[in-house]
Amino acid sequence: MTAIEDTWAESAVAAGMAVLDLRRFGDTSFEGDSLPMPGGRVFGGQVLAQALLAAGATVPEDRFAHSLHGYFLRAGDAAHPIQFEVEVLRDGRSFSARRTHALQNGRPILSMITSFQVEQEGPEHAVTMPEVPGPETVRSGIDVLAPFAGHPSADFWLTKAPFDVRHVEGSLFLGPDKRPKQYQTAWMRLRGPIDGGDLMHRALLAFGSDQVMLEPLLRRHGASWVTPDISFASLDHAMWWHRPARADEWLLFVQDSPTAQGGRGLTGTWIFSEDGRLVASAAQEGMIRLP
């Protein structure tokens, strides 16, 4: 990387980690800030990660997050803090469950249930990672947007977005896929190494996943993030962590969009470590309205 790209990366990682540093009030109440999004709306992946960290702070240390199911209820205002209220639903011998509400002005913008589990033995199997070009051979989204430095939207992704995303089939940042398809593969990692435990890396994986979850839907219909008059929003998000992984190491997102109807589309994702382990899965339904 060039010196300016190093500076951008340091700024972006620092910004991402700062919003994950929650303020705690009592046993189950927390508060956090937001990345300064270009449109002023809270980024969904950020609030997922914050809600997971809040829930995890109330769980015994021997339990790890293995799944979350959340609904995005309202657009959040990135200029104001978010309150997180955690409800203790259950602490069993093997599993713990927490409900987290993310609130602004007393109204929920996200409602999420997370399940945690004690590490246990059991049968194992996993699907095989497809063969794709390695991350070092795929063009970074940072390189795609760098020529537009100075534009407010480009500057956000260059200096505030904490993840490096490399689309094997080409990015949708500046235009649609010239050959629309229902799938995509993309490499992703945090733009610099961090200290942090397992819960933080799982939270960062949730954070980053939302950045690309709707892209197979856009790609299939010949749309991109800059399609004029397009309207889209994440409606819900589900995630399952299967094996430990670090968000600051390369992860491959293998994605598909099996259906769209009624102004909604569904996407699914398998997430692999660079050495081929299936580390997580995710699914999301989004609203999409094309001109």
C-alpha positions, 0 to 999 in steps of 0.5 A: 500500500502507499503511504496515503492508503496506509493512513486511510486504513489506520483511520478506517480501522480506528473509526470502526473500533471506536464505535464498538467501544460501548459505554456501560450503565449498570448490568444490562444497559449500554450506549454507543456511537455511529460511523458518520454515514454519508446519508446520515443513517446508521449502518446496519452491520454496525448496530448488529455488532454493537448489539452482539457485544452488549449481549455478550457482556452479560453472558458467562465467559465460558460461552461463545456466540453461535447465532443471532436473529435480528430485525431492522425496525427503523432507520437510525440517526448516525449523528446521535448515540444508540442505547442498547438494553439487554434482556436476560432470557435464559441461562441453561447448562449449555446455552444462554439467550439474550434479547437486545433492543437498540433504541433511539429516542425511546424507539427500537431501531433493531430487535435481536436475539442472540444465543451463546453456547458452552464449547462442546464435542459433537459430530462435524462436517462442512461444505467445501470452499469453491476454488476462486482467485486468491485475495492478493490477485483480486482488485480491492474496492479501495483501489476502485474508489481511490480515484474519486477521493474528495467525493463525500461518499468515496471519502467515507469508504476510503477513510471510515469503512473498516473493511477491505472488500475484493469482489471476484466478479468485479465490484458494484460500487460504480456500476452493475455487473455487465453479465448479471448473475445470481451469485458472487464471491468476495474476499473481506478482511479488516484493513489492519490487525487488531487486539481483541477476543473471540467475541470481538472478532465475531462482532466484526464478522457480523459488522462486515457481512452486512456490507455485501449481503444484498449485493447478489440481489443487486447483481442478479437484477443488473443494479448497483449501489449507484443505480439512479432512483434505486431504493433498498434496505436491510429488513432482517439478518441472521447469522451462525458462527460455526468455527473461530475466525479472525476478522483481520484475516482474509475471509471468502464470502460465497453468496447467492440470491435464491428468490425475489418477490413483492419488493423483497429479495433473499440472500444467503452466504457461506463464509470461509477462512482462507485455508478453507474452513467454513467459519460462518453462515448468514442470511438476509432479506432486503427491500428492493425497489428498482426504477 
